[in-house]
């Protein structure tokens, strides 16, 4: 009996030891479960309707083909049609690197967005935040906040955008700089953040109602 017991323990321990490297070398972090229909590609491959999304995955949504990614009841991302982005899992948070299009965030502090030119969008607190982040083809970006508040930052500015306001991030070509080579002033694009009251009370009410459907919907003021 003792011999059988020792053999059982040995088998049990060997199974644990064999499993450890698998856990330690587990692949990219899980971002969430993606759901969507229509013309959607993940890493250049057709999307089958539902699948796990991992850090580093690239998303491309076609016309009339939104994609929703659910990480937890408090963390959800919606990729609007015509959106190109990459997702990542960093420091126990999801990060969406938006190249073009729009995403909508419902987050309690664990989902961030990054725009080109070093612009970051982060929830200002761990309370529920509803926001839309857009990247237009002309290079301008917009961050509309429907509930809570977010911090929008670039290399020179860090501003808080409260509910009912929109941050517009674009190039200010009026700024100039002097080069060391020719000592002439040349125009240089400086990314400026402008806050506008771009969300009406009606839009806020509508989006809070749509929250009951488990996600944010696009609402124009």
Backbone bond lengths (Angstrom), bond angles and torsions (degrees), N, CA, C in turn:
res aa  C-N    CA-C-N  psi(-1)  N-CA   C-N-CA  omega(-1)  CA-C   N-CA-C  phi
1 X - - - 1.460 - - 1.521 110.99 -
2 X 1.375 114.27 -41.76 1.462 117.80 179.84 1.517 110.53 -63.29
3 X 1.359 114.33 -39.31 1.462 118.25 179.89 1.516 111.48 -62.96
4 X 1.327 116.39 -42.32 1.456 119.87 178.53 1.524 111.48 -64.86
5 X 1.335 115.81 -37.84 1.464 120.01 178.85 1.507 111.58 -64.26
6 X 1.354 115.49 -42.75 1.459 118.96 179.25 1.525 111.46 -65.05
7 X 1.339 116.10 -38.50 1.460 119.48 178.75 1.523 110.65 -63.96
8 X 1.305 115.96 -39.44 1.467 119.48 179.95 1.519 110.76 -65.03
9 X 1.340 116.01 -42.50 1.468 120.33 178.73 1.522 110.36 -63.93
10 X 1.345 116.91 -40.88 1.461 121.03 -179.77 1.522 110.84 -62.93
11 X 1.328 115.86 -43.12 1.464 119.64 178.52 1.516 110.49 -63.94
12 X 1.346 116.32 -41.44 1.463 121.01 179.93 1.525 111.50 -61.55
13 X 1.345 115.93 -47.11 1.459 120.36 -178.84 1.525 111.91 -66.39
14 X 1.322 116.67 -39.32 1.461 119.26 179.22 1.518 111.17 -64.25
15 X 1.326 115.48 -34.54 1.463 118.83 177.31 1.506 111.78 -65.14
16 X 1.344 116.80 -38.94 1.459 120.68 178.00 1.517 110.64 -65.61
17 X 1.332 116.65 -45.66 1.457 120.89 -178.74 1.519 111.63 -63.28
18 X 1.320 115.98 -39.20 1.462 118.95 178.22 1.525 110.66 -66.52
19 X 1.328 116.38 -34.16 1.462 120.14 -177.70 1.509 114.26 -76.02
20 X 1.328 117.80 -24.12 1.459 120.04 -176.15 1.518 113.99 -59.04
21 X 1.326 120.06 -48.82 1.462 119.01 179.27 1.516 113.23 -59.53
22 X 1.332 115.73 -32.79 1.458 118.91 179.13 1.519 110.38 -64.30
23 X 1.335 116.65 -44.02 1.457 120.62 178.94 1.520 111.08 -66.50
24 X 1.329 116.25 -42.70 1.450 120.21 -176.68 1.517 111.24 -66.75
25 X 1.334 116.83 -33.14 1.456 119.90 -177.43 1.522 111.68 -104.75
26 X 1.348 115.84 27.31 1.455 119.64 179.54 1.521 109.43 -58.73
27 X 1.341 118.03 146.91 1.460 120.65 -174.03 1.514 112.57 -66.96
28 X 1.320 114.96 -172.61 1.465 122.63 -178.14 1.516 113.16 -42.39
29 X 1.322 117.03 149.07 1.455 121.36 -177.01 1.518 112.51 -63.36
30 X 1.303 115.77 144.11 1.457 121.65 178.64 1.525 109.66 -75.40
31 X 1.320 116.49 126.56 1.461 122.36 177.57 1.520 110.62 -89.69
32 X 1.326 116.73 -41.78 1.453 120.46 179.40 1.510 110.50 163.38
33 X 1.329 114.97 -173.06 1.462 121.66 179.21 1.523 108.39 -101.22
34 X 1.325 116.15 125.48 1.461 121.91 -178.15 1.517 110.51 -97.36
35 X 1.340 115.59 139.21 1.455 121.67 178.15 1.523 108.78 -136.22
36 X 1.320 115.98 135.51 1.455 119.20 179.01 1.510 111.57 -179.57
37 X 1.325 115.57 164.87 1.461 121.35 178.28 1.517 109.08 -133.43
38 X 1.312 115.74 160.38 1.449 120.29 178.83 1.514 111.84 101.93
39 X 1.316 115.70 -155.21 1.458 121.92 -177.15 1.523 109.72 -88.49
40 X 1.313 116.83 95.27 1.464 123.35 -178.81 1.521 108.61 -130.89
41 X 1.317 115.74 139.33 1.455 120.19 177.22 1.525 109.95 -123.65
42 X 1.326 115.50 137.70 1.455 122.72 172.62 1.528 106.60 -117.99
43 X 1.309 115.86 117.44 1.470 121.19 -177.12 1.531 111.78 54.96
44 X 1.333 115.69 37.30 1.451 120.74 177.11 1.509 115.32 81.11
45 X 1.332 117.55 0.59 1.460 121.98 -178.65 1.526 110.25 -109.67
46 X 1.350 117.47 144.94 1.468 119.89 178.46 1.520 111.64 -58.16
47 X 1.322 115.52 139.35 1.461 121.86 -179.00 1.515 109.53 -89.90
48 X 1.316 116.16 133.85 1.462 121.03 -173.95 1.509 116.81 -86.87
49 X 1.328 118.32 0.13 1.464 120.19 178.68 1.510 113.60 117.46
50 X 1.349 117.77 -35.61 1.462 121.54 176.48 1.520 108.75 -158.19
51 X 1.325 116.00 134.06 1.464 120.89 179.33 1.519 109.26 -168.26
52 X 1.319 116.44 160.04 1.458 121.63 174.80 1.527 109.07 -74.59
53 X 1.317 115.43 142.55 1.455 121.68 179.36 1.525 108.14 -112.46
54 X 1.340 116.56 132.58 1.457 121.15 -175.24 1.527 111.54 -118.45
55 X 1.309 114.82 161.50 1.456 121.44 179.34 1.518 110.25 -56.73
56 X 1.329 115.97 130.26 1.456 121.52 -179.02 1.510 114.16 98.52
57 X 1.331 117.87 -11.78 1.458 120.20 -179.83 1.526 111.24 -67.96
58 X 1.329 115.48 142.72 1.456 122.15 178.47 1.528 109.40 -106.98
59 X 1.327 115.27 137.97 1.459 122.03 -174.76 1.522 109.75 -119.72
60 X 1.325 115.50 135.97 1.462 121.74 174.49 1.519 107.40 -137.82
61 X 1.329 116.70 115.99 1.458 121.26 179.60 1.520 109.93 -104.46
62 X 1.335 115.82 136.20 1.449 120.79 179.05 1.513 111.78 -87.17
63 X 1.330 115.57 -173.89 1.459 121.19 179.60 1.521 110.40 -61.88
64 X 1.320 116.35 136.02 1.472 123.02 178.99 1.522 112.13 56.34
65 X 1.335 116.72 32.84 1.478 120.22 -177.28 1.528 110.69 -133.51
66 X 1.338 118.18 76.43 1.468 119.86 177.26 1.521 111.30 -75.83
67 X 1.310 115.53 158.59 1.469 122.11 178.52 1.522 108.67 -132.36
68 X 1.320 116.95 131.32 1.460 121.85 178.19 1.522 109.48 -112.20
69 X 1.332 115.80 133.46 1.461 122.05 178.20 1.518 108.08 -117.82
70 X 1.322 116.11 122.56 1.464 121.78 -178.07 1.522 108.67 -111.32
71 X 1.323 115.91 118.95 1.458 121.07 176.92 1.520 111.69 -96.59
72 X 1.327 115.48 -35.54 1.461 123.04 179.13 1.521 106.49 -165.08
73 X 1.325 118.81 172.61 1.468 119.09 177.33 1.522 113.37 -56.91
74 X 1.330 117.35 -25.52 1.468 120.54 -177.78 1.514 113.63 -97.25
75 X 1.330 118.02 -11.99 1.464 121.09 -174.35 1.521 110.82 -124.74
76 X 1.327 116.05 110.55 1.459 121.41 -179.16 1.516 110.07 -141.01
77 X 1.319 115.19 146.23 1.456 121.50 179.49 1.525 108.10 -131.97
78 X 1.296 116.27 134.41 1.469 121.01 174.91 1.526 108.50 -117.50
79 X 1.329 115.84 124.57 1.460 122.41 176.58 1.522 107.53 -96.94
80 X 1.305 116.23 116.91 1.453 120.57 -178.20 1.531 110.97 -71.76
81 X 1.348 118.26 160.49 1.462 120.48 175.47 1.532 111.39 -56.05
82 X 1.319 115.57 143.82 1.453 120.43 179.81 1.516 114.10 75.49
83 X 1.321 116.34 30.00 1.465 120.75 -176.85 1.528 111.14 -111.43
84 X 1.322 114.87 138.19 1.461 122.12 175.30 1.525 107.86 -121.95
85 X 1.347 116.20 125.23 1.464 119.79 -175.77 1.521 110.10 -158.70
86 X 1.322 114.12 166.63 1.462 121.44 173.90 1.516 108.07 -128.72
87 X 1.332 116.53 141.35 1.459 120.68 179.48 1.522 109.96 -107.88
88 X 1.329 115.17 153.53 1.457 120.61 178.68 1.518 108.90 -146.80
89 X 1.314 115.28 157.97 1.462 122.50 175.52 1.515 106.78 -118.29
90 X 1.340 116.66 109.20 1.460 121.34 -175.14 1.523 110.14 -137.43
91 X 1.320 116.55 131.35 1.474 122.06 176.31 1.530 111.84 52.23
92 X 1.327 115.46 45.85 1.467 123.11 177.11 1.534 112.21 61.58
93 X 1.308 116.26 28.36 1.465 120.81 177.66 1.522 109.47 -139.75
94 X 1.321 115.77 152.83 1.456 120.98 173.74 1.525 109.57 -87.70
95 X 1.324 115.95 140.75 1.458 121.67 178.80 1.520 108.20 -126.93
96 X 1.322 116.56 129.95 1.461 121.83 176.15 1.519 107.70 -110.01
97 X 1.316 116.91 117.98 1.463 122.28 176.80 1.530 107.27 -96.88
98 X 1.315 114.83 102.33 1.461 121.56 -171.85 1.523 110.55 -89.80
99 X 1.318 116.26 122.67 1.462 121.44 177.72 1.519 111.79 -95.33
100 X 1.332 116.46 -40.12 1.459 121.58 -177.78 1.516 108.78 -161.02
101 X 1.336 115.71 145.12 1.459 119.66 177.94 1.518 112.01 103.69
102 X 1.332 116.39 -146.79 1.464 120.57 -175.50 1.516 111.19 -148.49
103 X 1.321 114.84 146.39 1.454 121.91 173.28 1.522 108.28 -129.66
104 X 1.312 115.48 154.36 1.455 121.66 175.56 1.515 108.41 -122.81
105 X 1.310 115.42 134.24 1.458 121.15 -174.50 1.526 110.90 -115.66
106 X 1.304 115.01 134.33 1.471 121.47 165.17 1.515 104.65 -121.48
107 X 1.329 116.41 110.33 1.451 119.64 -170.85 1.518 111.88 -141.77
108 X 1.321 114.48 151.38 1.462 121.34 173.17 1.526 109.98 -110.48
109 X 1.326 116.03 24.06 1.453 120.41 174.68 1.510 115.37 116.94
110 X 1.353 117.56 -2.31 1.463 119.83 -174.68 1.527 113.52 -113.90
111 X 1.336 117.15 21.04 1.463 121.14 176.11 1.523 108.73 -136.22
112 X 1.326 116.42 126.37 1.457 122.86 179.80 1.519 109.94 -123.28
113 X 1.323 115.84 164.58 1.455 121.15 175.53 1.520 109.10 -129.72
114 X 1.318 115.22 148.90 1.463 121.37 176.12 1.519 108.83 -128.71
115 X 1.328 115.11 136.06 1.450 122.29 178.52 1.525 109.27 -111.00
116 X 1.319 117.88 161.30 1.463 119.34 176.19 1.527 111.17 -58.90
117 X 1.301 116.23 163.45 1.463 122.69 179.97 1.524 113.08 68.17
118 X 1.335 116.39 24.67 1.450 120.11 171.83 1.504 115.81 74.38
119 X 1.319 119.04 24.68 1.463 122.49 178.22 1.529 109.30 -94.68
120 X 1.338 116.39 128.43 1.461 121.28 179.72 1.522 110.07 -116.72
121 X 1.337 115.12 149.28 1.463 121.81 178.99 1.522 107.10 -128.77
122 X 1.335 116.84 118.60 1.456 121.50 -176.94 1.523 109.90 -134.22
123 X 1.334 117.47 143.95 1.467 118.90 174.23 1.519 109.99 -62.81
124 X 1.328 115.83 141.24 1.460 120.05 -176.17 1.525 112.42 -79.48
125 X 1.331 117.84 -13.87 1.459 120.81 -179.84 1.523 108.65 -153.98
126 X 1.330 115.93 -179.01 1.463 121.25 179.65 1.524 112.34 -92.18
127 X 1.340 116.82 7.59 1.457 119.63 174.50 1.529 108.95 -80.07
128 X 1.322 116.21 163.19 1.458 119.98 -176.61 1.523 111.44 -60.93
129 X 1.312 115.41 128.36 1.461 122.05 179.61 1.521 109.04 -124.30
130 X 1.330 115.74 132.67 1.459 122.31 175.60 1.521 107.78 -119.48
131 X 1.331 116.82 123.95 1.460 120.04 -177.04 1.518 110.58 -152.72
132 X 1.321 114.70 155.96 1.459 121.27 174.21 1.526 108.63 -118.65
133 X 1.319 116.13 132.49 1.465 122.41 178.47 1.517 107.60 -117.60
134 X 1.341 116.38 125.38 1.460 120.98 -176.59 1.519 110.59 -125.52
135 X 1.331 115.08 145.62 1.466 122.41 174.77 1.519 107.03 -127.67
136 X 1.340 116.56 114.68 1.450 121.58 -176.34 1.519 111.50 -89.94
137 X 1.326 115.19 162.69 1.459 120.07 -177.36 1.527 112.61 -68.26
138 X 1.344 117.54 -20.68 1.467 120.20 179.23 1.529 112.74 -85.23
139 X 1.338 116.39 3.98 1.460 120.18 177.55 1.517 114.64 94.56
140 X 1.323 117.69 -7.49 1.462 121.64 178.10 1.533 109.86 -82.51
141 X 1.321 116.49 145.55 1.459 121.80 177.47 1.523 109.75 -123.43
142 X 1.325 115.97 152.80 1.454 121.20 178.25 1.524 110.03 -135.54
143 X 1.329 115.02 143.42 1.463 121.39 176.00 1.526 107.17 -128.95
144 X 1.326 116.71 107.25 1.459 122.30 179.31 1.522 109.01 -101.73
145 X 1.322 117.02 128.12 1.465 121.71 -176.47 1.528 108.95 -110.16
146 X 1.320 116.30 124.63 1.453 122.00 -177.79 1.522 112.27 -103.07
147 X 1.308 116.38 -28.73 1.467 120.26 179.94 1.525 107.96 -151.19
148 X 1.341 116.66 141.04 1.460 120.26 -177.85 1.521 110.42 78.09
149 X 1.316 117.14 -149.77 1.461 121.75 178.93 1.524 109.10 -154.24
150 X 1.329 115.99 155.89 1.462 121.14 179.21 1.526 109.74 -131.05
151 X 1.309 114.81 157.44 1.460 121.41 174.03 1.523 108.84 -104.65
152 X 1.318 115.86 125.13 1.465 122.08 177.32 1.519 107.42 -112.22
153 X 1.318 116.09 125.61 1.465 119.17 -174.30 1.517 110.87 -138.82
154 X 1.339 114.73 146.05 1.455 121.57 168.16 1.518 108.20 -131.67
155 X 1.306 118.47 -160.97 1.462 120.46 -175.11 1.520 112.81 -67.68
156 X 1.324 117.63 -22.64 1.463 119.94 -173.98 1.518 114.01 -119.84
157 X 1.318 118.39 -14.71 1.459 120.89 -175.43 1.522 111.30 -134.06
158 X 1.320 114.58 152.34 1.460 122.25 173.86 1.520 106.98 -145.40
159 X 1.325 116.23 107.56 1.457 120.06 -175.28 1.526 109.70 -124.96
160 X 1.325 115.72 152.85 1.455 122.10 176.54 1.524 108.70 -103.12
161 X 1.315 116.07 128.83 1.461 121.86 -179.39 1.523 107.74 -108.13
162 X 1.313 116.34 117.83 1.462 121.60 -177.18 1.522 110.71 -88.30
163 X 1.320 115.47 166.00 1.457 121.19 178.14 1.527 110.18 -56.91
164 X 1.327 115.78 139.70 1.451 120.34 -179.00 1.511 113.98 89.25
165 X 1.333 117.30 5.89 1.462 120.90 -179.16 1.526 110.44 -129.30
166 X 1.329 114.75 159.67 1.458 122.24 179.06 1.522 109.61 -127.24
167 X 1.315 116.06 133.94 1.468 121.24 173.91 1.523 107.83 -97.61
168 X 1.319 116.69 127.94 1.457 122.72 177.20 1.516 107.95 -108.71
169 X 1.317 116.10 120.79 1.458 121.28 -177.73 1.516 108.36 -111.44
170 X 1.329 117.00 116.80 1.454 120.42 -178.56 1.505 111.25 -149.50
171 X 1.329 115.44 175.63 1.459 121.28 -176.81 1.516 110.32 -87.32
172 X 1.324 116.13 131.23 1.459 122.49 174.53 1.525 107.69 -101.89
173 X 1.336 117.17 98.97 1.462 120.79 -175.27 1.527 112.44 -81.54
174 X 1.328 117.34 1.60 1.461 119.42 178.90 1.521 111.62 -79.14
175 X 1.325 116.94 -18.27 1.459 120.29 179.54 1.530 110.47 -68.82
176 X 1.313 117.21 145.78 1.462 121.37 -178.54 1.513 110.51 -128.07
177 X 1.326 115.50 160.30 1.447 120.73 175.23 1.527 108.82 -144.34
178 X 1.322 117.42 157.66 1.452 122.48 178.23 1.516 109.08 -105.17
179 X 1.317 116.75 126.27 1.453 120.86 -179.99 1.520 110.31 -86.75
180 X 1.342 116.51 155.16 1.460 121.06 178.96 1.524 112.16 -77.13
181 X 1.335 116.69 -22.38 1.453 119.30 -174.86 1.517 112.81 -77.80
182 X 1.297 117.42 -52.36 1.469 118.86 -175.35 1.525 113.79 -112.30
183 X 1.344 116.80 -2.30 1.457 121.67 177.97 1.530 112.50 57.71
184 X 1.302 115.80 22.94 1.451 120.08 178.82 1.525 109.59 -105.14
185 X 1.303 115.19 146.33 1.456 119.73 178.66 1.522 109.77 -78.72
186 X 1.310 115.07 129.24 1.456 120.79 178.54 1.517 109.56 -127.09
187 X 1.312 114.66 149.43 1.457 119.25 178.59 1.516 110.46 -72.18
188 X 1.295 115.64 138.12 1.456 121.89 179.26 1.516 108.66 -133.23
189 X 1.320 116.01 136.51 1.453 119.87 178.29 1.520 110.86 -73.01
190 X 1.317 116.27 121.08 1.461 122.13 176.61 1.521 107.50 -116.62
191 X 1.321 116.30 124.80 1.457 119.74 -175.94 1.519 110.47 -77.74
192 X 1.335 115.32 118.23 1.457 121.87 -177.16 1.521 110.24 -111.75
193 X 1.333 116.09 145.18 1.466 122.21 178.50 1.526 108.17 -110.98
194 X 1.317 116.85 121.95 1.450 122.40 179.89 1.528 108.46 -118.65
195 X 1.334 116.28 131.16 1.461 121.25 -179.33 1.521 109.12 -99.78
196 X 1.319 117.91 129.50 1.451 122.40 176.95 1.514 109.73 -127.39
197 X 1.331 115.40 155.75 1.469 120.52 174.92 1.514 107.09 -84.15
198 X 1.327 115.93 80.31 1.455 120.57 -169.87 1.504 115.60 -104.17
199 X 1.326 119.19 5.69 1.463 121.23 179.89 1.516 108.04 -126.06
200 X 1.308 116.82 119.87 1.454 120.81 -177.20 1.524 110.74 -79.88
201 X 1.326 115.57 166.25 1.469 119.97 178.34 1.522 110.35 -61.66
202 X 1.335 116.67 -34.93 1.458 119.82 178.28 1.507 111.93 -64.04
203 X 1.317 116.29 -38.58 1.459 120.19 179.62 1.516 110.57 -66.06
204 X 1.333 116.44 -40.29 1.464 119.81 178.85 1.521 109.94 -62.83
205 X 1.328 116.47 -45.27 1.470 120.02 -179.77 1.521 110.48 -61.65
206 X 1.326 117.14 -41.29 1.464 120.54 -178.39 1.514 111.51 -64.97
207 X 1.317 116.50 -41.55 1.458 118.35 -177.04 1.522 111.26 -71.80
208 X 1.321 117.65 -31.00 1.456 119.68 177.05 1.524 110.29 -69.77
209 X 1.309 117.40 -33.75 1.455 120.48 175.25 1.520 109.54 -66.63
210 X 1.318 116.71 -42.87 1.460 120.67 -179.67 1.515 112.24 -67.95
211 X 1.331 117.36 -17.52 1.450 120.23 177.25 1.528 110.53 -62.29
212 X 1.328 116.23 -26.52 1.460 119.77 179.08 1.523 111.51 -65.71
213 X 1.331 117.10 -21.81 1.463 121.11 177.63 1.515 110.17 -86.76
214 X 1.328 115.88 12.58 1.463 123.95 174.53 1.529 113.96 78.99
215 X 1.317 117.40 8.68 1.455 116.03 173.46 1.502 112.16 -162.57
216 X 1.341 113.41 172.53 1.452 122.35 -178.34 1.519 109.30 -85.06
217 X 1.308 117.42 142.84 1.458 121.31 172.63 1.513 109.53 -115.72
218 X 1.320 116.36 152.59 1.462 120.02 178.83 1.509 108.66 -68.56
219 X 1.329 116.64 127.86 1.454 121.26 179.06 1.517 107.86 -131.38
220 X 1.313 117.09 124.06 1.460 121.15 176.77 1.509 108.96 -94.68
221 X 1.353 116.70 136.49 1.470 119.27 179.30 1.515 111.49 -59.52
